[in-house]
Amino acid sequence: MAFLTAVPLPHIQPQPGDWARASAFYPLAGYLVGGLAALSLSLTTPLPAGVGAALTLGVWLAATGWLHFDGLVDSADALLAAKSPRQRLDILGDVHVGAFGLGAGVLYLLTFWSALEAGAPLYAPVAAAVLARLLVLVPMNLYPAARQESLGARSREGRPWPALLLAAPVLLWPGVPLAAGLALAVTLLAAAWAARRLGGGLSGDVYGLLICLAELTALLALLS
């Protein structure tokens, strides 16, 4: 919760292996983030749909501390650049935002807002947030870390089976199994492309990108 959300919690000094063990509980953060977004959607029903969607998107991003969206923007700047894998890794470490990141961020926010505005089921935010934090464990365990000193590297080799057990309840909701399959396909395709662009590994920023893509894919699937 302290890593994946902006919820104020007591400071904890992680011990060796804690980051990897914590990844087994990522879906719990999904329940919190998605639950807050669903609550926002329900409370803003008296408002025009576009306004309610915008406020809910703000709640969604704020609940994560903009962590995953930051990964999406940074990843776009690096992965879309016509550079070598080494240079792309350097771009990932740059705090400045370029045209690729700006364009990808705007397109993502517009599409996400449109999905919320179009009237997805009220449980859709919960399902999307939980599925995304479950599915990111697959590429985390399939690909090596692009930068060994990063938090992403220390979060690898988590335990996907406890995470699957935590996420299992959402798979019983209407349409969620299909949404999960589509989100998994998009996650794996994006991870394979990113790994090729970075010389074979993935970074924490790319994990953020994958969570964003999985959330959006699941939302669109449940909307349709």
Rosetta silent file (secondary structure, phi, psi, omega in degrees, C-alpha in Angstrom):
SEQUENCE: MAFLTAVPLPHIQPQPGDWARASAFYPLAGYLVGGLAALSLSLTTPLPAGVGAALTLGVWLAATGWLHFDGLVDSADALLAAKSPRQRLDILGDVHVGAFGLGAGVLYLLTFWSALEAGAPLYAPVAAAVLARLLVLVPMNLYPAARQESLGARSREGRPWPALLLAAPVLLWPGVPLAAGLALAVTLLAAAWAARRLGGGLSGDVYGLLICLAELTALLALLS
SCORE:     score description
SCORE:     0.000 S_00000001
   1 L     0.000  -41.003 -178.684    0.000    0.000    0.000 S_00000001
   2 L   -66.967  -31.206 -177.163    2.815    2.413    0.860 S_00000001
   3 L   -83.334  -43.883 -170.403    4.553    1.746   -2.458 S_00000001
   4 L   -97.513   -6.291  179.557    1.606    1.634   -4.885 S_00000001
   5 L  -132.040  168.513  177.308   -0.752    4.195   -3.341 S_00000001
   6 L  -100.453   15.258  179.440   -0.597    7.682   -1.870 S_00000001
   7 L   -66.782  127.733 -179.110   -2.494    6.658    1.260 S_00000001
   8 L   -67.432  117.646 -179.337   -0.649    8.096    4.297 S_00000001
   9 L  -131.302  156.905  176.854    0.814    5.185    6.226 S_00000001
  10 L   -58.492  143.901 -179.922    3.518    4.901    8.891 S_00000001
  11 L   -65.899  133.926  178.143    7.022    4.791    7.456 S_00000001
  12 L  -123.730  130.987  177.116    8.379    1.250    7.111 S_00000001
  13 L   -89.232  105.656 -176.717   12.022    0.472    6.467 S_00000001
  14 L   -63.424  141.044  174.622   11.980   -2.415    3.944 S_00000001
  15 L   -97.075  164.219  178.892   14.256   -5.342    4.628 S_00000001
  16 L   -53.771  128.906  179.895   16.007   -7.405    1.934 S_00000001
  17 L    91.786  -12.253 -177.880   13.384   -9.317   -0.015 S_00000001
  18 H   -65.079  -38.298 -178.564   10.444   -7.238    1.229 S_00000001
  19 H   -61.589  -43.337 -179.836    9.865   -5.568   -2.142 S_00000001
  20 H   -67.462  -42.381  179.286    9.549   -8.937   -3.879 S_00000001
  21 H   -64.352  -36.724 -178.550    7.318  -10.380   -1.160 S_00000001
  22 H   -65.194  -26.933 -177.829    5.098   -7.308   -1.249 S_00000001
  23 H   -63.269  -21.243  177.544    4.376   -7.804   -4.955 S_00000001
  24 H   -67.663  -15.733 -176.527    2.196  -10.791   -4.044 S_00000001
  25 H  -111.110   14.199  178.572   -0.239   -8.309   -2.478 S_00000001
  26 H   -53.403  -40.153 -179.604   -0.451   -5.809   -5.327 S_00000001
  27 H   -57.235  -27.100  177.627   -4.156   -6.635   -5.955 S_00000001
  28 H   -61.368  -39.641  175.852   -4.981   -5.231   -2.502 S_00000001
  29 H   -64.728  -33.100  177.115   -3.829   -1.826   -3.733 S_00000001
  30 H   -64.464  -40.178  176.939   -6.065   -2.375   -6.747 S_00000001
  31 H   -61.636  -40.668 -179.001   -9.097   -2.886   -4.530 S_00000001
  32 H   -67.773  -51.066 -178.065   -8.336    0.371   -2.729 S_00000001
  33 H   -62.939  -49.037 -179.809   -7.679    2.460   -5.847 S_00000001
  34 H   -65.411  -35.944  178.566  -10.577    0.970   -7.799 S_00000001
  35 H   -64.668  -41.379  177.535  -12.896    1.209   -4.803 S_00000001
  36 H   -64.900  -38.868  178.632  -12.189    4.924   -4.395 S_00000001
  37 H   -66.715  -42.151  177.922  -12.801    5.469   -8.115 S_00000001
  38 H   -63.439  -39.385  177.434  -16.089    3.537   -7.991 S_00000001
  39 H   -62.798  -40.986  178.400  -17.151    5.564   -4.965 S_00000001
  40 H   -63.074  -42.474  178.546  -16.353    8.762   -6.845 S_00000001
  41 H   -60.724  -41.592 -178.014  -18.426    7.617   -9.833 S_00000001
  42 H   -70.262  -36.581 -178.417  -21.395    6.864   -7.602 S_00000001
  43 H   -75.374  -22.249 -177.242  -21.163   10.163   -5.694 S_00000001
  44 L   -99.279   11.813 -179.815  -20.911   12.248   -8.871 S_00000001
  45 L   -60.097  -30.416  176.882  -23.968   10.763  -10.610 S_00000001
  46 L   -67.330  -19.092 -178.173  -25.980   13.990  -10.105 S_00000001
  47 L   -85.720  162.061  171.890  -23.359   15.843  -12.186 S_00000001
  48 L   -53.796  145.989 -173.682  -22.980   15.700  -15.974 S_00000001
  49 H   -57.051  -38.433 -179.320  -21.283   12.462  -16.986 S_00000001
  50 H   -65.536  -38.012  178.839  -18.192   14.230  -18.292 S_00000001
  51 H   -68.242  -44.463  177.766  -17.675   16.129  -15.067 S_00000001
  52 H   -61.013  -39.346  178.622  -18.109   13.005  -12.957 S_00000001
  53 H   -65.581  -39.918  179.857  -15.644   11.143  -15.171 S_00000001
  54 H   -65.401  -43.815  178.712  -13.077   13.927  -14.870 S_00000001
  55 H   -64.734  -39.538  178.996  -13.366   14.015  -11.089 S_00000001
  56 H   -66.327  -40.171  176.400  -13.129   10.220  -10.908 S_00000001
  57 H   -60.793  -39.316  176.801  -10.033   10.221  -13.098 S_00000001
  58 H   -63.273  -41.752  176.876   -8.516   12.755  -10.707 S_00000001
  59 H   -61.831  -43.784 -178.861   -9.321   10.524   -7.737 S_00000001
  60 H   -58.590  -50.062 -178.005   -7.815    7.522   -9.558 S_00000001
  61 H   -67.523  -40.293 -179.608   -4.549    9.314  -10.313 S_00000001
  62 H   -65.549  -36.236 -179.316   -4.321   10.912   -6.885 S_00000001
  63 H   -63.932  -28.002  178.265   -4.846    7.577   -5.139 S_00000001
  64 L   -95.087    0.493 -174.757   -1.753    6.202   -6.867 S_00000001
  65 L    65.087   22.734 -178.595    0.303    9.353   -6.353 S_00000001
  66 L    61.090   19.135 -174.104    0.473    9.526  -10.174 S_00000001
  67 H   -61.361  -51.531 -175.120    3.068    6.735   -9.926 S_00000001
  68 H   -73.816  -36.319  176.999    1.946    4.618  -12.878 S_00000001
  69 H   -63.094  -38.279  175.406    1.050    7.586  -15.068 S_00000001
  70 H   -60.723  -39.567  176.837    4.567    8.913  -14.499 S_00000001
  71 H   -64.829  -38.508  177.960    5.879    5.545  -15.694 S_00000001
  72 H   -61.844  -47.402 -178.036    3.716    5.744  -18.810 S_00000001
  73 H   -64.579  -47.622  179.765    5.004    9.219  -19.697 S_00000001
  74 H   -62.659  -40.371 -179.350    8.659    8.355  -19.022 S_00000001
  75 H   -65.118  -40.376  179.093    8.357    5.077  -20.930 S_00000001
  76 H   -61.294  -44.618  178.787    6.847    6.799  -23.966 S_00000001
  77 H   -58.831  -40.402 -175.867    9.722    9.285  -24.097 S_00000001
  78 H   -81.255  -49.282 -171.488   12.276    6.469  -23.945 S_00000001
  79 H   -71.101  -29.047 -178.406   10.693    3.659  -25.929 S_00000001
  80 L   -89.095   -5.810 -179.177    9.561    5.790  -28.870 S_00000001
  81 L   -76.068  142.548  177.760   12.916    7.538  -29.265 S_00000001
  82 L   -83.879   69.104 -176.654   15.116    6.562  -32.200 S_00000001
  83 L  -130.195  175.948  174.974   18.025    5.762  -29.900 S_00000001
  84 L   -78.611  160.920  176.771   20.061    2.765  -28.782 S_00000001
  85 H   -54.335  -38.788  178.817   18.820    0.638  -25.867 S_00000001
  86 H   -63.282  -42.248  179.779   21.500    2.190  -23.640 S_00000001
  87 H   -68.589  -34.474  177.506   20.379    5.691  -24.553 S_00000001
  88 H   -65.387  -37.672  176.464   16.736    4.775  -23.943 S_00000001
  89 H   -64.079  -36.271  176.868   17.636    3.653  -20.423 S_00000001
  90 H   -65.582  -38.944  178.961   19.297    7.023  -19.885 S_00000001
  91 H   -64.093  -36.161  178.026   16.123    8.771  -21.060 S_00000001
  92 H   -59.721  -29.961 -179.874   14.126    6.778  -18.511 S_00000001
  93 L   -87.082   -1.658 -179.328   16.217    8.372  -15.801 S_00000001
  94 L   -86.203  130.723 -177.245   15.634   11.899  -17.126 S_00000001
  95 L   -78.486  -13.157 -177.805   13.050   13.891  -15.151 S_00000001
  96 L   -79.094  151.266 -179.709   12.137   16.075  -18.133 S_00000001
  97 L  -106.466  129.597  179.322    9.095   15.276  -20.301 S_00000001
  98 L  -101.817 -172.637 -176.900    9.432   15.261  -24.078 S_00000001
  99 H   -63.753  -39.813  179.596    6.980   15.305  -26.957 S_00000001
 100 H   -61.990  -45.881 -179.830    6.481   11.529  -26.919 S_00000001
 101 H   -64.934  -42.573  179.764    5.635   11.530  -23.231 S_00000001
 102 H   -63.192  -47.406 -179.003    3.332   14.531  -23.518 S_00000001
 103 H   -63.184  -44.732 -179.898    1.466   13.084  -26.498 S_00000001
 104 H   -64.978  -39.603  179.801    1.101    9.632  -24.956 S_00000001
 105 H   -64.331  -44.365  179.405   -0.034   11.107  -21.644 S_00000001
 106 H   -64.501  -45.612  179.999   -2.704   13.293  -23.215 S_00000001
 107 H   -61.437  -40.959  179.106   -3.996   10.471  -25.424 S_00000001
 108 H   -63.849  -47.923 -178.202   -4.146    8.120  -22.439 S_00000001
 109 H   -63.423  -40.946  178.558   -6.008   10.595  -20.235 S_00000001
 110 H   -63.306  -43.632 -179.813   -8.527   11.419  -22.971 S_00000001
 111 H   -67.450  -40.623  179.593   -9.228    7.755  -23.644 S_00000001
 112 H   -64.566  -45.581  177.696   -9.482    6.930  -19.955 S_00000001
 113 H   -60.311  -41.890 -179.554  -11.835    9.845  -19.340 S_00000001
 114 H   -62.376  -39.179  179.303  -13.948    8.783  -22.321 S_00000001
 115 H   -65.605  -41.226  177.903  -14.263    5.259  -20.950 S_00000001
 116 H   -68.949  -37.193 -177.624  -15.402    6.537  -17.560 S_00000001
 117 H   -71.623  -26.781 -173.674  -17.770    9.070  -19.151 S_00000001
 118 L   -78.390   -5.111  173.474  -19.373    6.481  -21.430 S_00000001
 119 L    94.470   43.702  174.314  -21.011    4.629  -18.557 S_00000001
 120 L   -64.600  155.637  178.369  -18.955    1.539  -17.730 S_00000001
 121 L   -54.862  150.618 -175.778  -20.426   -0.652  -14.956 S_00000001
 122 L   -62.318  -26.711  179.241  -19.836    0.678  -11.451 S_00000001
 123 L   -82.448   -7.968 -175.545  -17.665   -2.333  -10.618 S_00000001
 124 H   -59.220  -43.673  178.785  -15.452   -1.718  -13.668 S_00000001
 125 H   -59.969  -38.709  179.271  -12.908    0.534  -11.890 S_00000001
 126 H   -65.298  -47.949 -179.334  -12.380   -2.073   -9.168 S_00000001
 127 H   -60.887  -44.616 -177.942  -11.983   -4.906  -11.677 S_00000001
 128 H   -64.047  -44.183 -178.056   -9.609   -2.887  -13.880 S_00000001
 129 H   -67.133  -39.750 -179.816   -7.399   -1.752  -11.000 S_00000001
 130 H   -70.050  -46.108 -179.149   -7.164   -5.226   -9.466 S_00000001
 131 H   -60.291  -42.574 -177.352   -6.521   -7.010  -12.782 S_00000001
 132 H   -61.563  -39.255 -177.497   -3.783   -4.574  -13.793 S_00000001
 133 H   -80.080  -16.471  169.916   -1.852   -5.103  -10.560 S_00000001
 134 H   -80.673  -48.240 -172.479   -2.191   -8.855  -10.916 S_00000001
 135 H   -68.950  -26.747  179.425   -1.212   -9.045  -14.579 S_00000001
 136 L   -64.500  -20.926  178.462    1.910   -6.892  -14.201 S_00000001
 137 H   -66.410  -24.921 -178.880    3.433   -9.751  -12.195 S_00000001
 138 H   -65.687  -58.825  176.787    3.615  -11.866  -15.361 S_00000001
 139 H   -65.538  -27.632  176.776    6.158   -9.724  -17.261 S_00000001
 140 H   -59.467  -33.468 -179.133    7.873   -8.865  -13.972 S_00000001
 141 H   -95.018  -14.544 -179.324    8.738  -12.544  -13.658 S_00000001
 142 H   -86.072  -33.760 -172.727    9.299  -13.221  -17.353 S_00000001
 143 L  -115.221  146.857  176.495   11.886  -10.526  -18.093 S_00000001
 144 L   -71.270  168.431  178.386   15.069   -9.495  -16.271 S_00000001
 145 E   -77.558  135.446  178.977   15.461   -6.049  -14.779 S_00000001
 146 L   -73.381  -30.228  178.559   16.772   -3.420  -17.183 S_00000001
 147 L  -132.009  113.387 -170.946   18.468   -1.575  -14.308 S_00000001
 148 L   -66.899  -22.147 -175.344   19.678   -3.715  -11.426 S_00000001
 149 L   -90.643   -0.008 -171.672   19.752   -0.902   -8.876 S_00000001
 150 L   -85.324  164.900  173.980   16.125    0.146   -9.354 S_00000001
 151 H   -63.623  -34.826  177.659   13.037   -0.500   -7.215 S_00000001
 152 H   -58.965  -38.777  178.927   11.636   -2.421  -10.153 S_00000001
 153 H   -66.412  -39.991 -179.165   14.544   -4.844   -9.933 S_00000001
 154 H   -73.624  -16.614 -179.354   14.006   -5.349   -6.204 S_00000001
 155 L   -90.622   -6.172 -178.095   10.288   -5.971   -6.754 S_00000001
 156 L   -70.979  171.460  177.485   10.826   -8.853   -9.177 S_00000001
 157 L    58.824   39.987  174.489   10.392  -12.551   -8.442 S_00000001
 158 L   -75.690 -173.629 -176.747    7.225  -11.992   -6.485 S_00000001
 159 L  -110.743   98.713 -174.708    4.651  -14.657   -5.754 S_00000001
 160 H   -69.454  -25.879 -175.309    1.915  -14.584   -8.416 S_00000001
 161 H   -69.569  -43.366  172.396   -0.236  -17.342   -6.891 S_00000001
 162 H   -60.775  -36.746  178.388   -1.184  -15.456   -3.711 S_00000001
 163 H   -64.101  -40.800  178.015   -1.871  -12.433   -5.911 S_00000001
 164 H   -63.219  -38.565  178.337   -4.139  -14.535   -8.124 S_00000001
 165 H   -64.151  -40.723  179.179   -6.011  -15.738   -5.046 S_00000001
 166 H   -66.819  -33.877 -177.330   -6.529  -12.147   -3.889 S_00000001
 167 H   -86.615  -11.671 -172.983   -7.769  -11.108   -7.328 S_00000001
 168 H   -55.219  -38.507 -178.282   -9.992  -14.163   -7.866 S_00000001
 169 H   -56.859  -35.440 -177.414  -13.246  -12.579   -6.591 S_00000001
 170 H   -70.302  -21.709  179.597  -13.332  -10.000   -9.404 S_00000001
 171 H   -69.966  -11.435  178.662  -13.144  -12.804  -11.980 S_00000001
 172 H   -87.339   -8.514 -177.525  -16.661  -13.824  -10.935 S_00000001
 173 L   -82.240  152.706 -176.367  -18.162  -10.511  -12.055 S_00000001
 174 L   -58.054  129.860  175.579  -19.868  -10.216  -15.477 S_00000001
 175 L    81.097  -12.714 -174.140  -17.477   -9.673  -18.351 S_00000001
 176 H   -68.947  -39.704  177.720  -14.347   -9.652  -16.200 S_00000001
 177 H   -56.951  -42.480  177.599  -12.833  -12.963  -17.462 S_00000001
 178 H   -65.411  -42.952  178.250  -12.905  -11.652  -21.039 S_00000001
 179 H   -60.818  -38.773  178.828  -11.530   -8.291  -19.905 S_00000001
 180 H   -64.407  -41.362  179.000   -8.750  -10.118  -18.049 S_00000001
 181 H   -64.164  -43.142  178.561   -7.819  -12.095  -21.158 S_00000001
 182 H   -66.551  -42.126  179.489   -7.663   -8.991  -23.324 S_00000001
 183 H   -64.486  -37.289  177.477   -5.700   -7.064  -20.695 S_00000001
 184 H   -64.585  -42.853  179.478   -3.230   -9.943  -20.376 S_00000001
 185 H   -61.438  -45.595  179.312   -2.695  -10.029  -24.147 S_00000001
 186 H   -64.183  -40.795  179.627   -2.045   -6.277  -24.281 S_00000001
 187 H   -61.276  -45.486 -178.316    0.273   -6.498  -21.264 S_00000001
 188 H   -68.632  -40.528  178.821    2.363   -9.273  -22.790 S_00000001
 189 H   -65.050  -44.544  179.612    2.583   -7.626  -26.204 S_00000001
 190 H   -65.875  -37.949  179.155    3.585   -4.279  -24.710 S_00000001
 191 H   -65.891  -41.796  179.331    6.121   -5.949  -22.412 S_00000001
 192 H   -63.751  -41.761  178.354    7.723   -7.853  -25.292 S_00000001
 193 H   -65.097  -44.971 -179.566    7.999   -4.666  -27.355 S_00000001
 194 H   -63.458  -40.683  179.975    9.422   -2.683  -24.448 S_00000001
 195 H   -63.075  -39.593  177.138   11.968   -5.389  -23.638 S_00000001
 196 H   -63.835  -38.443 -177.855   13.228   -5.346  -27.224 S_00000001
 197 H   -72.223  -23.110 -176.703   13.567   -1.565  -27.112 S_00000001
 198 L  -106.272   11.695  176.907   15.509   -1.678  -23.832 S_00000001
 199 L    85.805   18.726  173.585   17.893   -4.478  -24.704 S_00000001
 200 L   115.413  -16.490 -177.587   15.990   -7.386  -23.188 S_00000001
 201 L  -118.134  175.855  178.441   14.866   -6.164  -19.763 S_00000001
 202 E  -124.289  155.237 -179.783   12.112   -4.086  -18.180 S_00000001
 203 L  -118.702  173.110  178.254   12.239   -1.221  -15.722 S_00000001
 204 H   -61.051  -36.695  177.163    9.943    0.136  -13.023 S_00000001
 205 H   -61.503  -39.404  178.973    8.714    2.833  -15.409 S_00000001
 206 H   -67.138  -36.676  175.233    7.673    0.149  -17.868 S_00000001
 207 H   -58.763  -41.083  176.563    5.787   -1.658  -15.109 S_00000001
 208 H   -61.734  -42.938  175.709    3.860    1.580  -14.587 S_00000001
 209 H   -57.657  -45.144 -177.601    3.148    1.739  -18.314 S_00000001
 210 H   -65.287  -37.766  177.168    1.882   -1.851  -18.283 S_00000001
 211 H   -64.179  -43.818  178.404   -0.447   -1.164  -15.345 S_00000001
 212 H   -60.768  -45.606 -178.919   -1.888    1.856  -17.162 S_00000001
 213 H   -65.437  -40.150 -179.883   -2.424   -0.123  -20.369 S_00000001
 214 H   -66.689  -41.671  177.550   -4.007   -3.058  -18.528 S_00000001
 215 H   -60.208  -47.933 -177.503   -6.382   -0.769  -16.617 S_00000001
 216 H   -65.408  -42.187  178.515   -7.464    1.009  -19.780 S_00000001
 217 H   -61.580  -44.250  179.696   -7.887   -2.228  -21.729 S_00000001
 218 H   -64.326  -40.371  177.527  -10.011   -3.759  -18.989 S_00000001
 219 H   -61.314  -47.473 -179.349  -12.178   -0.632  -18.754 S_00000001
 220 H   -64.524  -37.994  178.661  -12.770   -0.565  -22.500 S_00000001
 221 H   -65.239  -43.315  179.701  -13.561   -4.281  -22.557 S_00000001
 222 H   -70.163  -28.898  176.795  -16.097   -3.939  -19.749 S_00000001
 223 H   -68.124  -37.877 -175.416  -17.582   -0.878  -21.446 S_00000001
 224 L   -87.249    0.000    0.000  -18.144   -2.773  -24.683 S_00000001
